[in-house]
Amino acid sequence: KMSVPDYMQCAEDHQTLLVVVQPIGIVPEESFFRIYKRISAVSQVNVRDSQRVLYIRYRHHYPPENNEWGDFQTHRKVVGLITITDCSSAKEWPQTFEKFHLQKETYGSTLYDSRLFVFGLQGEIAEQPRTDVAFYPSYDECETVEKRIEDFIESLFIVLESKRLDRATDKSGDKIPLLCVPFEKKDFVGLDTDSRHYKKRCQGRMRKHVGDLCLQAGMLQDSLVHYHMAVELLRSVNDFLWLGAALEGLCSASVIYHYPGGTGGKVGSRRAQGGSLSAEAGNRHRPGAQEVLIDPGALTSNGINADTSAEIGRAKNCLSPEDIIDKYKEAISYYGKYKNAGVIELEACVKAVRVLAIQKRSMEASEFLQNAVYINLRQLSEEEKIQRYSILSELYERIGFHRKSAFFKRIAAMQCAAPSIPEPGWRACYKLLLETLPGYSLSLDPQDFTKGTHRGWAAVQMRLLHELVYASRRMGNPALCVRHLSFLLQTMLDFLSDQEKKDVTQSLESYTAKCPGTMEVITLPDGLKLPPVPFTKLPIVRSVKLLNLPTSLRPHKMKSLLGQNVSTKSPFIYSPIIAHGRGEERNKKIDFQWVQGDVCEVQLMVYNPMPFELRVENMGLLTTGVEFESLPAALSLPAESGLYPVTLVGVPQTTGQITVNGYHTSVFGVFSDCLLDNLPGVKSNGCTVEVIPALPRLQISTSLPRSAHTLQPSSGDEISTNVSVQLYNGETQQLIIKLENIGAEPLEKLEVTAKTVNTKEKLYGEFLSWNLEDTLSQFPLKPGKIATFTVNIKVKLDFSCQENLLQDLSDDGISVSGLPLSSPFRQVVKPRVETKALNPQESSKVGDFSHVK
């Protein structure tokens, strides 16, 4: 029983001669494969004085039991043996030569010829001329290897040709021997060898055998004729196993005719057939094109037909592309009758699939493959199972069944780590699992999952990702485990049940305890790069809003309050064009400023999609444009929290334009940089703001108690405080104002103005008066220093007009309001002394100022 299938078999292998190349004794593996590569490069040889081409198939390992099927299909027969050996001294030579003879006996019954290549032996023995032995000083000095192989192949051809001629000649007087496969021999003991049935069986099998020899010898037309005759003879005696082989031979010869480039998938691996077998290649698939085969004898020496008008032979025996598949089906059905022919049946299925792949008939190809899956061979080793599933996967890939291909590759991956293997191959398992990803519409780039709808079966994808995590763990690579688990959590969050979310996050935390997740790209040994996985869904951000500074910290444009108020408003231009697009919205500049050195705030509206409390250890801003110190926050978001406001803060260290690009988090031990451009559906009011240089800050306090109510509403751009004092007519009181520099910049300028409001009567004399000389002598006021100045309040009223004036005054009070928290004056200006108080007559001309600066 043939036990080892060759999954790489294709139809054109039927015309090859099988040559085994093996080492004798101890040969360095690298040296052996260097020579093997050079030998196997000589795979096609043009036969001298003819148009025929010989094709050679090399193997460095071939099971002897498969060789016993050589009569059944001659391409399975080892006809050539090349051995390679190291021999450094003449003493070793007799023993080396003896080993060569023993090696020949392994395949002795089928060998046509053999060669021994000896490396390292020099001297008298090496100089003796021999045909079967070639001596070379070293593996580097062996220029004639290829020439020796060509000579060797010519000797194989001579034996092949003599066997073909011997078997093809009809010797009517002689009895034709009955060719058998190994398991049949016992069945034919004691049969009547004179019966007509037996003779027909012998004839049919021999015809099929001669067809094989013709195909190997490069005589395609002759092989087709012999196969047809064999089919007729074998069909008449119901010799099904050999009938299947004759039909398969017919298919192989027809495939070689129709597809001169080969079906094995190695592009350009085969030269077009000699003679006119390829002359009609251009016409082959045109409707009504005539298929012509020209007898090699009618060709001139350069391979061009002397009389092109004459159709010397018609390829009437060649099957059409459709018939090839029908005959393959028939042959496989006959093989299926014999359990010992499982390998033959399996290989025939694979050959048919390769042909159908070229014909782009995927559905029929999948039927053949399905049949191949269920063919029961002996108990396969784990390595053979891996090979079997891998080849099935490749074949499904070739016919466009990507998911089926991924399925078998995944089985092959699982087989690499089967419990029965003493040392499971987790690296091979991991590598094969990675190759299945495209078949399941899965990429390892989280960017691919932000666009549109989810592709593929989420349940299968999650299973596959879990397997990648497990394989990574068994390989001893915790960083890979973390990356794959992070990817699973980020991309499959919508498909995970509540329990699965808990399980995945617990696993992730246990892995990140040993190896935290980072934003670095992981490069695998085979060059594949795994991009980082930012947790943009933990939490989900719905909006980003840059906040203005608190009123007390907002910068104010400096202008002389005693000068003329000049409007700087720009003209209003209406435009119906609204700029769309997230990018433009993000880069939109905001109409307020931030100040260098002051704490700035960005408000995010976030949502926790998890069924448990989500702890975000370290959340801060990602910015560009200005040096920025982000002050990270720790959050604890309730389960499925709904929108929840989170304020992130930081301090700009330099001036210029600052853009908030996103935020960073640390969740379950994984550090993420989440860019706003990668977040779908995030609302933003613009993310670029101007940072202006650091400004001085002034805090004002007074000696009087605060007023219970505001005298006049603030316009929003100013800070006011209200103090309350009650005086009798003619009384005087002092208001002491303390000025403290609470910023980091010196205060350089002070201006004071006064304005009286809500008076029903005239005031006489100086109602408010002050002297700034003492105060201004302390300027510029250094950070942390305090200056004071005194305002004298003197009341002198005329009560002659209205009796209820006193009542009004007691209601309204008289207000002195101040700017306690910020002063926008940063340019160096010399202090100016301005002690002149406002006359009541001038008060109506002064602008609407309700504060002291």
C-alpha positions in Angstrom: 0.0 0.0 0.0 1.4 3.4 -1.0 1.3 5.4 2.2 2.8 8.9 1.5 0.9 11.2 -0.7 2.6 13.9 -2.7 0.3 16.9 -2.3 2.4 18.9 -4.8 1.6 16.6 -7.7 0.3 18.1 -10.8 -0.8 16.6 -14.2 2.5 17.5 -16.0 4.5 15.4 -13.5 3.3 12.3 -15.5 5.9 13.2 -18.1 8.8 13.6 -15.7 11.6 11.1 -14.8 12.0 10.7 -11.1 15.6 11.2 -9.8 16.5 10.8 -6.1 19.4 12.8 -4.7 20.8 11.6 -1.4 23.8 12.0 0.9 26.0 9.0 1.8 27.7 9.1 5.2 28.0 12.4 7.0 27.6 15.4 4.6 27.1 18.9 6.0 23.5 19.8 5.4 24.3 23.2 4.0 26.8 21.7 1.5 24.4 19.0 0.5 21.6 21.5 -0.3 24.0 23.7 -2.2 24.8 20.9 -4.6 21.1 19.7 -4.6 20.0 23.1 -5.7 22.5 23.1 -8.6 21.5 19.6 -9.6 17.7 20.3 -9.5 18.2 23.4 -11.7 18.8 20.9 -14.6 15.1 20.0 -14.9 14.7 20.1 -18.7 17.0 18.6 -21.3 16.6 18.8 -25.0 17.3 15.4 -26.5 20.1 15.5 -29.1 19.0 15.0 -32.8 15.3 15.3 -32.0 12.7 17.8 -31.0 11.9 16.1 -27.8 12.4 17.5 -24.3 13.0 15.4 -21.2 11.6 16.7 -17.9 13.2 15.6 -14.6 11.7 15.7 -11.1 14.2 15.6 -8.2 13.5 14.5 -4.7 15.9 14.3 -1.8 13.6 11.8 0.1 11.3 9.2 -1.5 9.6 6.3 0.4 10.7 3.0 -1.2 7.1 1.6 -0.9 5.9 4.3 -3.3 8.5 3.1 -5.8 6.7 -0.3 -5.9 3.9 1.5 -7.8 6.2 2.3 -10.6 4.6 -0.1 -13.1 1.2 1.4 -12.4 2.3 4.9 -13.2 5.9 5.2 -14.4 6.5 8.7 -13.1 6.3 7.2 -9.6 9.4 5.0 -10.4 12.8 6.1 -9.3 14.8 5.8 -12.5 17.9 7.8 -11.5 19.9 7.9 -8.2 22.5 10.6 -7.5 24.5 10.3 -4.3 26.7 12.9 -2.7 29.5 12.1 -0.2 32.5 13.5 1.6 35.7 11.4 1.3 39.0 12.9 2.4 41.4 10.0 2.1 42.1 7.0 -0.2 41.5 4.7 2.9 37.9 5.7 3.1 37.2 5.2 -0.6 36.4 1.4 -0.6 33.9 1.8 2.2 32.4 4.8 0.5 32.0 3.0 -2.8 30.4 0.0 -0.9 27.8 2.4 0.7 27.0 3.7 -2.8 26.2 0.1 -4.0 24.0 -0.5 -0.9 22.1 2.7 -1.6 21.5 1.6 -5.2 19.9 -1.6 -3.9 17.1 0.4 -2.1 15.7 1.4 -5.5 17.6 -1.3 -7.5 14.6 -2.9 -9.3 13.6 0.4 -11.1 16.9 2.3 -11.6 18.0 3.1 -15.1 21.3 4.6 -14.0 23.1 6.1 -11.0 26.0 8.5 -10.2 28.2 9.1 -7.1 29.6 12.6 -6.6 32.7 12.5 -4.3 33.9 15.7 -2.7 37.4 16.1 -1.1 39.2 13.1 -2.5 42.3 13.9 -4.6 45.2 11.8 -6.0 45.4 8.6 -8.0 41.9 7.3 -7.4 40.3 10.6 -8.4 42.3 10.7 -11.6 40.9 7.3 -12.9 38.3 7.9 -15.6 34.9 6.5 -14.5 31.4 7.1 -15.8 29.4 6.4 -12.6 31.7 8.5 -10.2 32.7 12.2 -10.4 35.5 13.5 -8.1 35.7 17.1 -7.0 38.3 18.7 -4.7 35.7 20.6 -2.7 32.1 21.9 -2.7 33.5 25.2 -4.1 35.5 23.7 -6.9 32.9 21.8 -8.9 32.1 23.7 -12.1 31.1 20.6 -14.1 28.3 19.4 -11.9 25.6 20.7 -14.3 27.3 19.1 -17.3 27.6 15.8 -15.5 23.9 15.9 -14.8 23.0 16.5 -18.4 25.1 13.5 -19.5 23.5 11.4 -16.8 20.0 12.4 -18.1 21.0 11.5 -21.6 21.9 8.0 -20.3 18.5 7.8 -18.6 16.9 8.7 -22.0 18.7 5.9 -23.8 17.4 3.3 -21.3 13.9 4.8 -21.4 13.8 4.8 -25.2 15.0 1.2 -25.4 12.3 0.1 -22.9 9.6 2.1 -24.8 10.6 0.5 -28.1 10.8 -2.9 -26.6 7.4 -2.7 -25.0 5.7 -1.0 -27.9 6.8 -3.6 -30.5 4.0 -6.1 -30.9 5.5 -9.6 -30.6 2.5 -11.7 -31.3 4.2 -14.9 -30.4 5.3 -13.8 -27.0 3.1 -13.7 -24.0 2.5 -10.2 -22.6 3.4 -10.1 -18.9 0.7 -8.9 -16.5 1.7 -5.7 -14.8 0.4 -5.5 -11.2 0.2 -3.1 -8.3 1.6 -4.5 -5.1 -1.7 -5.4 -3.4 -2.9 -7.3 -6.5 -0.2 -9.9 -6.7 -1.9 -12.3 -4.3 -5.2 -12.0 -6.2 -3.7 -13.3 -9.5 -2.2 -16.5 -8.2 -3.7 -19.5 -10.0 -5.6 -17.6 -12.6 -6.1 -19.1 -16.1 -3.4 -17.2 -18.1 -4.8 -18.5 -21.4 -8.2 -17.0 -21.1 -9.2 -14.2 -23.5 -10.2 -12.0 -20.5 -6.7 -12.4 -19.0 -4.9 -11.6 -22.3 -7.0 -8.5 -22.8 -6.2 -7.4 -19.3 -2.5 -7.9 -20.0 -2.7 -6.1 -23.3 -4.7 -3.2 -21.8 -2.3 -2.7 -18.9 0.8 -2.9 -21.2 -0.8 -0.3 -23.6 -1.3 2.0 -20.6 2.3 1.4 -19.5 3.6 2.2 -23.0 1.5 5.4 -23.0 3.3 6.4 -19.8 6.7 5.7 -21.4 5.8 7.7 -24.5 4.8 10.6 -22.4 8.0 10.5 -20.5 10.0 10.2 -23.7 8.4 13.4 -25.0 6.1 11.7 -27.6 2.8 13.3 -26.7 0.8 12.2 -29.7 1.9 8.6 -29.4 1.0 8.5 -25.7 -2.6 9.8 -26.5 -3.0 7.0 -29.0 -1.8 4.3 -26.5 -4.0 5.7 -23.7 -7.1 5.6 -25.9 -6.4 2.0 -26.9 -5.7 1.1 -23.2 -9.0 2.6 -22.1 -11.0 0.6 -24.7 -9.2 -2.7 -23.7 -9.5 -2.2 -19.9 -13.1 -1.0 -20.1 -14.0 -4.3 -21.9 -12.7 -6.4 -19.0 -13.8 -4.1 -16.1 -10.2 -3.7 -14.9 -11.3 -0.5 -13.0 -8.1 0.4 -11.2 -6.0 0.4 -14.3 -8.8 1.9 -16.4 -8.7 4.8 -13.9 -4.9 5.0 -14.5 -5.4 5.0 -18.3 -8.0 7.8 -18.1 -5.7 9.8 -15.8 -2.9 9.3 -18.3 -5.2 10.6 -21.0 -6.0 13.6 -18.9 -2.4 14.3 -18.1 -1.3 14.2 -21.7 -4.2 16.5 -22.7 -3.4 19.0 -19.9 0.2 19.1 -21.1 -1.1 19.9 -24.6 -3.6 22.6 -23.5 -1.5 24.2 -20.8 2.2 24.2 -21.8 2.9 26.7 -18.9 2.0 23.9 -16.4 -0.6 23.8 -13.7 1.6 23.6 -10.6 1.4 27.3 -10.1 5.1 28.0 -10.5 5.0 30.8 -13.1 7.6 30.3 -15.9 8.8 27.0 -14.4 8.2 25.1 -17.7 9.3 25.9 -21.1 6.8 25.5 -23.9 6.8 21.9 -25.3 9.1 21.1 -28.1 8.0 21.0 -31.7 4.5 22.1 -32.8 2.8 21.1 -29.6 2.9 24.8 -28.7 2.7 26.2 -32.2 -1.0 26.5 -32.0 -1.1 27.9 -28.5 -2.4 31.3 -29.8 -5.4 29.6 -31.4 -6.2 27.1 -28.7 -9.0 28.9 -26.9 -10.6 30.6 -29.9 -13.9 29.1 -31.0 -13.5 26.9 -34.0 -9.7 27.0 -33.9 -8.2 23.8 -35.3 -5.9 21.9 -33.0 -3.0 20.4 -34.9 -0.4 18.1 -33.8 2.6 17.6 -36.1 4.6 14.5 -36.1 8.2 15.3 -34.8 9.6 13.5 -37.9 8.0 16.1 -40.2 9.9 18.9 -38.6 13.2 20.3 -39.8 16.2 20.4 -37.5 15.3 23.9 -36.2 11.8 22.9 -35.2 9.9 24.7 -37.9 7.5 22.7 -40.1 8.9 22.5 -43.7 5.4 22.5 -45.2 3.1 24.6 -43.0 0.1 24.1 -45.2 -0.2 20.4 -44.7 -2.0 19.1 -41.6 0.1 16.1 -41.0 -1.7 14.9 -37.9 -4.8 16.1 -36.1 -5.0 16.0 -32.3 -8.2 13.9 -32.5 -7.1 11.9 -29.4 -6.6 15.0 -27.2 -9.4 15.7 -24.8 -11.1 19.1 -24.7 -10.7 21.2 -21.5 -14.2 20.1 -20.4 -13.6 16.4 -21.2 -10.4 16.4 -19.1 -12.5 17.1 -16.0 -15.1 14.5 -16.9 -12.4 11.9 -17.3 -10.7 12.9 -14.0 -14.1 12.4 -12.3 -14.5 9.0 -13.9 -10.9 7.9 -13.0 -11.3 9.1 -9.3 -14.6 7.1 -9.1 -12.7 4.0 -10.2 -9.9 4.6 -7.7 -12.5 5.0 -5.0 -13.4 1.3 -5.3 -10.0 0.3 -3.9 -9.1 1.3 -0.3 -5.4 0.6 -1.0 -5.5 3.3 -3.8 -6.3 6.1 -1.4 -3.1 8.0 -2.2 -3.6 7.7 -5.9 -7.2 9.0 -5.6 -6.1 11.9 -3.3 -3.3 12.9 -5.8 -5.7 12.7 -8.7 -8.2 15.1 -6.9 -5.4 17.5 -6.3 -4.3 17.4 -10.0 -7.8 18.0 -11.1 -8.2 21.0 -8.8 -5.0 22.6 -10.2 -6.5 22.2 -13.7 -9.9 23.6 -12.7 -8.1 26.6 -11.0 -6.6 27.5 -14.4 -10.0 27.1 -16.0 -11.5 29.3 -13.3 -14.2 26.7 -12.4 -14.1 27.2 -8.7 -17.3 25.4 -7.7 -16.3 22.1 -9.5 -12.8 22.5 -8.0 -14.3 22.7 -4.5 -16.1 19.4 -5.1 -12.9 17.6 -5.9 -11.3 19.2 -2.8 -14.2 18.2 -0.6 -13.7 14.6 -1.9 -10.0 14.8 -1.1 -10.7 15.9 2.5 -12.7 12.7 3.1 -10.3 10.2 1.5 -9.2 8.0 4.4 -5.5 7.3 4.5 -3.6 5.4 7.1 -3.0 7.0 10.5 -1.1 10.1 9.6 1.7 11.6 11.7 1.1 15.1 13.1 3.7 16.5 10.6 1.8 14.8 7.7 -1.5 16.2 8.9 0.0 19.8 9.0 1.3 19.3 5.5 -2.1 18.0 4.3 -4.2 20.8 5.7 -1.7 23.4 4.6 -1.9 22.2 1.0 -5.7 22.0 1.1 -5.6 25.6 2.4 -3.4 26.7 -0.5 -5.6 25.0 -3.1 -8.7 26.6 -1.7 -6.9 29.9 -1.8 -6.0 29.3 -5.5 -9.7 28.8 -6.4 -10.8 31.9 -4.5 -12.4 30.2 -1.5 -10.6 32.4 1.0 -12.6 31.6 4.1 -12.4 27.8 3.4 -8.6 28.3 2.9 -8.4 30.1 6.2 -10.4 27.3 7.9 -7.9 24.6 6.8 -4.9 26.7 7.6 -6.3 27.2 11.1 -6.7 23.4 11.5 -3.0 23.1 10.4 -2.1 25.7 13.0 -3.9 23.8 15.8 -2.2 20.6 14.6 1.2 22.2 15.2 0.4 22.3 18.9 -1.5 19.0 19.2 -1.3 17.3 22.6 0.4 14.3 21.1 3.4 16.3 20.0 6.2 16.1 22.6 7.4 19.6 21.8 4.5 21.6 20.4 5.5 24.1 17.7 3.8 27.3 19.0 5.8 29.5 16.7 4.6 27.6 13.6 1.1 27.6 15.1 1.2 31.4 15.6 2.6 32.0 12.1 -0.1 29.9 10.4 -2.8 31.6 12.5 -1.6 35.0 11.2 -1.9 33.7 7.7 -5.6 32.9 8.2 -6.5 36.5 9.1 -7.3 37.8 5.5 -9.6 34.8 5.0 -11.7 35.9 7.9 -11.7 39.6 6.8 -9.5 40.4 9.8 -6.5 42.8 9.8 -4.5 43.7 12.8 -4.7 47.4 12.2 -7.3 49.0 14.4 -7.7 51.8 11.8 -9.5 49.4 9.5 -12.3 49.1 12.1 -13.1 52.8 12.3 -14.4 53.0 8.8 -18.0 52.0 8.2 -19.5 48.7 9.0 -17.9 45.6 10.4 -16.8 42.9 7.9 -16.8 39.2 8.5 -18.1 36.9 11.3 -17.3 38.5 14.6 -17.7 35.3 16.6 -15.1 33.5 14.4 -12.8 36.6 14.5 -13.0 36.7 18.3 -12.2 33.0 18.5 -9.2 33.5 16.2 -7.9 36.4 18.3 -8.2 34.4 21.5 -6.1 31.6 19.8 -3.5 34.2 18.8 -3.4 35.4 22.4 -3.0 31.8 23.7 -0.3 31.0 21.1 1.6 34.2 22.1 1.5 33.2 25.7 2.8 29.7 25.0 5.6 31.3 22.9 6.5 33.3 26.0 5.8 36.7 24.5 3.6 38.7 26.9 3.9 41.9 24.8 2.2 40.1 21.9 -0.6 38.8 24.3 -1.3 42.3 25.4 -1.4 43.7 21.9 -3.8 41.0 20.6 -6.0 41.2 23.7 -6.1 45.0 23.4 -7.1 44.6 19.7 -9.8 42.2 20.7 -11.2 44.5 23.3 -11.0 47.6 21.1 -12.4 46.2 17.8 -14.9 43.6 19.1 -16.3 45.6 22.0 -19.8 45.8 20.4 -19.9 42.0 20.0 -18.7 41.0 23.5 -21.3 40.0 26.1 -21.1 41.6 29.6 -19.4 38.5 31.0 -16.9 38.4 28.1 -16.0 42.0 28.7 -15.2 41.2 32.3 -13.2 38.1 31.4 -11.2 39.9 28.7 -10.4 42.9 30.9 -9.3 40.6 33.8 -7.0 38.7 31.4 -5.6 41.9 30.1 -4.9 43.2 33.6 -3.1 40.0 34.5 -0.8 40.3 31.4 -0.2 44.0 31.8 1.0 43.5 35.4 4.1 41.8 33.8 4.3 43.8 30.6 2.3 47.1 30.2 0.7 47.8 26.8 2.5 50.6 24.9 2.0 52.7 21.7 5.1 51.1 20.1 4.9 49.1 16.9 5.7 45.4 17.5 7.8 43.8 14.7 7.6 40.1 14.4 10.6 37.9 13.2 9.1 37.5 9.7 8.9 41.3 9.3 5.2 41.7 10.0 4.4 44.9 11.9 1.6 45.0 14.5 0.5 48.7 14.9 -0.4 50.0 18.3 -4.0 49.8 19.6 -5.2 53.0 21.3 -8.3 52.5 23.5 -10.6 55.1 21.8 -13.6 53.2 23.2 -12.5 53.1 26.8 -14.0 55.6 27.5 -15.8 56.8 24.3 -15.4 60.5 23.8 -18.3 62.4 22.3 -17.2 66.0 22.3 -14.1 68.1 23.0 -14.4 71.8 24.0 -11.5 74.2 24.8 -12.5 76.4 27.7 -11.8 80.1 28.1 -9.8 81.1 31.2 -11.8 82.1 34.3 -12.9 85.7 34.2 -10.3 86.8 36.7 -7.5 85.3 34.6 -8.6 86.4 31.1 -6.2 88.8 29.3 -7.5 92.3 28.6 -6.2 94.6 25.9 -4.4 97.5 27.5 -5.7 100.9 26.7 -5.6 104.3 28.5 -8.9 104.6 30.3 -8.5 108.4 30.3 -7.9 108.6 26.6 -10.5 108.5 23.8 -12.2 105.1 23.3 -11.5 104.0 19.8 -13.5 101.3 18.2 -11.4 98.4 16.7 -14.3 96.4 15.4 -13.8 94.9 11.9 -16.5 95.2 9.2 -19.1 92.4 9.3 -19.1 90.3 6.0 -21.8 87.7 5.5 -20.7 84.5 3.6 -23.2 81.8 2.7 -20.3 79.3 2.3 -20.0 77.1 5.4 -16.8 75.2 5.8 -17.6 71.5 6.3 -15.3 68.7 7.4 -13.9 67.6 10.7 -10.4 68.6 9.9 -11.3 72.2 9.2 -13.5 72.3 12.3 -10.6 71.0 14.4 -8.1 73.5 13.1 -10.5 76.4 13.5 -9.0 79.1 15.6 -10.8 80.1 18.8 -11.6 83.8 19.6 -10.1 83.7 23.1 -6.5 83.3 24.2 -4.7 81.2 26.7 -1.8 82.7 28.8 1.6 81.2 29.2 2.1 79.8 32.7 -1.6 79.8 33.5 -3.6 76.6 34.0 -5.8 75.9 30.9 -8.8 73.6 30.6 -10.3 71.3 28.0 -13.7 69.7 28.7 -14.5 66.2 27.2 -17.9 64.6 27.3 -17.2 60.9 27.9 -19.2 57.6 28.1 -18.3 54.3 29.7 -19.6 51.4 27.6 -18.5 48.8 30.1 -21.0 47.0 32.5 -18.7 47.9 35.4 -16.9 50.9 36.8 -14.1 52.0 34.5 -10.9 53.3 36.1 -8.8 55.6 33.9 -5.5 55.9 35.7 -3.8 58.6 33.8 -5.7 60.8 31.4 -4.1 63.9 29.9 -4.0 66.1 26.8 -1.9 65.6 23.6 -0.9 68.9 22.0 1.3 70.3 19.3 2.7 73.7 18.6 3.7 74.9 22.0 5.6 73.3 24.9 2.8 72.1 27.1 2.8 70.5 30.6 -0.2 68.2 30.8 -1.5 67.6 34.3 -2.9 64.1 34.2 -6.2 63.2 35.9 -7.5 59.9 37.3 -11.1 59.1 36.6 -13.6 56.6 37.8 -16.6 56.4 35.5 -19.7 54.6 36.7 -21.0 51.5 34.7 -22.6 52.6 31.4 -22.4 56.1 32.7 -24.1 58.1 30.0 -22.3 61.3 29.0 -20.1 62.5 31.8 -18.0 65.7 31.8 -14.3 65.4 32.3 -12.0 68.4 32.5 -8.3 67.9 31.5 -5.9 70.6 32.5 -2.4 71.7 31.5 0.0 74.7 31.5 1.4 76.1 28.3 5.2 76.8 28.9 5.8 78.8 25.7 3.9 81.1 23.4 2.4 80.6 20.0 -0.4 78.5 18.4 -1.4 75.4 20.4 -3.5 72.6 18.9 -5.2 70.0 21.0 -4.8 66.8 18.9 -6.2 64.3 21.4 -5.7 62.7 24.8 -3.7 59.9 26.4 -5.1 57.3 28.8 -4.0 54.3 30.9 -6.7 51.7 31.1 -6.2 48.1 32.3 -2.5 48.7 32.2 -2.5 49.7 28.5 -1.2 53.2 27.6 -3.0 54.8 24.7 -2.6 57.9 22.6 -6.0 58.7 21.1 -6.0 61.2 18.3 -9.2 63.2 17.6 -8.8 62.6 13.9 -9.3 58.8 14.5 -12.5 59.3 16.6 -15.7 59.1 14.7 -18.5 61.5 15.5 -16.7 63.7 17.9 -18.1 67.3 18.1 -15.6 70.0 18.5 -15.7 73.9 18.6 -12.2 74.1 17.2 -9.0 72.9 18.8 -6.4 75.6 18.0 -5.9 78.5 20.3 -3.3 81.3 20.7 -1.1 81.3 23.8 0.1 84.8 24.7 3.1 85.7 26.9 2.7 85.6 30.7 0.8 88.6 32.2 0.9 90.3 35.6 -1.8 89.5 38.1 -3.2 91.9 40.6 -5.3 91.3 43.7 -7.2 94.2 45.2 -8.7 94.4 48.7 -10.3 97.3 50.5 -10.8 98.5 54.1 -14.5 98.9 53.6 -17.1 96.1 53.9 -18.4 94.5 50.7 -21.8 95.7 49.4 -24.7 93.4 49.7 -25.9 94.1 46.2 -24.3 95.1 42.8 -24.6 98.7 41.9 -24.3 98.1 38.1 -24.2 94.8 36.2 -20.8 93.9 34.9 -20.3 93.9 31.1 -18.5 90.5 31.3 -15.0 91.8 30.3 -14.3 93.3 33.7 -14.1 92.3 37.2 -15.9 94.4 39.8 -16.3 94.4 43.5 -18.7 96.5 45.4 -18.0 98.1 48.8 -20.6 99.9 50.9 -20.2 103.0 53.0 -22.9 105.4 54.5 -21.9 109.0 55.2 -23.6 112.1 56.5 -23.5 115.3 54.4 -20.2 117.0 54.9 -18.6 113.8 56.5 -15.2 112.5 55.2 -13.9 108.9 55.3 -10.8 107.2 53.9 -10.9 104.1 51.7 -7.6 102.2 51.9 -7.0 100.0 48.8 -4.4 97.2 49.0 -2.7 96.2 45.7 -1.0 92.8 45.9 1.0 91.3 42.9 0.0 87.7 43.1 1.5 86.8 39.7 5.0 86.1 38.4 5.4 89.3 36.4 6.1 92.8 37.8 3.3 95.4 37.8 4.5 98.5 35.9 1.6 100.8 35.5 -1.4 102.0 37.5 -4.2 104.2 36.3 -7.1 105.4 38.5 -10.3 107.0 37.3 -13.5 107.9 39.0 -17.1 108.3 37.9 -20.2 109.1 39.8 -23.5 107.5 38.9 -27.2 107.8 40.0 -26.8 111.2 41.6 -30.1 113.1 41.8 -28.3 116.4 42.8 -25.1 118.2 42.2 -22.0 117.4 44.2 -19.8 120.2 45.3 -16.0 120.0 45.5 -13.9 116.8 45.4 -16.2 113.9 46.2 -13.3 111.3 45.6 -9.7 112.4 45.9 -6.4 110.6 46.1 -2.7 111.1 45.8 -0.7 108.4 43.9 2.8 109.6 44.5 3.5 107.4 47.5 1.9 104.4 45.7 3.7 104.9 42.4 7.0 105.2 44.2 6.6 101.4 45.0 6.2 100.6 41.2 7.2 98.5 39.4 5.6 96.2 42.0 7.5 92.9 42.2 5.7 89.5 42.5 4.5 89.0 46.1 4.8 92.7 47.1 1.9 94.9 48.3 1.3 98.6 47.6 -1.5 100.7 49.2 -3.2 103.9 48.3 -5.8 105.9 50.0 -9.0 107.4 48.5 -10.7 110.2 50.5 -14.5 110.2 50.3 -16.0 113.6 51.1 -19.8 114.3 50.8 -21.0 117.8 50.1 -24.6 117.7 48.7 -27.2 120.4 47.9 -30.6 119.2 49.4 -32.6 122.2 48.1 -34.2 120.5 45.1 -35.6 117.2 46.3 -36.5 116.1 49.7 -36.2 112.4 49.1 -32.6 112.6 47.8 -31.3 111.3 51.1 -33.6 108.3 50.8 -32.4 107.6 47.2 -28.8 107.9 48.3 -29.3 105.5 51.2 -30.9 103.0 48.7 -28.3 103.3 46.0 -25.2 103.9 48.1 -22.1 105.2 46.5 -19.9 102.6 44.8 -16.2 102.3 44.5 -15.5 99.2 42.4 -12.2 97.7 41.6 -10.3 95.2 39.4 -9.2 92.7 42.1 -7.7 89.8 40.1 -5.9 90.7 36.9 -4.2 93.5 35.2 -3.3 93.3 31.5 -0.5 95.8 31.5 2.7 94.2 30.5 4.6 96.7 28.5 7.0 99.0 30.4 5.5 102.4 30.9 6.7 105.0 33.3 4.2 105.6 36.1 2.3 108.9 35.6 1.0 111.0 38.5 -2.6 111.9 37.9 -4.2 113.4 41.0 -6.8 115.6 39.4 -10.3 114.4 40.4 -13.2 114.6 38.1 -15.4 117.7 38.4 -19.2 116.9 38.6 -19.6 119.0 35.4 -17.2 116.6 33.5 -18.8 113.5 34.7 -21.3 113.4 31.9 -18.6 113.6 29.3 -16.6 110.6 30.6 -17.3 107.2 29.1 -19.2 104.5 31.0 -16.4 103.5 33.5 -17.5 101.9 36.7 -14.2 100.8 38.1 -11.0 101.9 39.5 -7.7 100.8 37.8 
